[in-house]
Amino acid sequence: MLDLKPIVQAILKDYALSLHGPHGVGHWARVLENGLRLAELTEANADAVRLFAIFHDSRRMNESTRCTTLPRRGTIFGTALPVPVHTNVMCGRR
């Protein structure tokens, strides 16, 4: 299992929004919990689910605009981090 702590710490260093806002860490936790439940049922890659949960809104700049490029921006940010995040997992490969 991935150690998310150093990854979350790196994300939070430059996170632009309130940690307690609609797209803050509570939201990431709910996405993680629901994603892992679905992963059990679908045999999805649990590490990919974990990474998606914390990266999908990590580069969000406001709470009101729906932006379909957010997950992509989060992935780009994740691949540039100085913490070990396996590229195949970030790209959704098993």
Secondary structure as UniProt FT lines:
FT   HELIX           5..13
FT   TURN            19..20
FT   TURN            22..23
FT   HELIX           25..42
FT   HELIX           46..55
FT   TURN            56..59
FT   TURN            68..69
FT   HELIX           70..80
FT   HELIX           87..90
FT   TURN            91..92
//
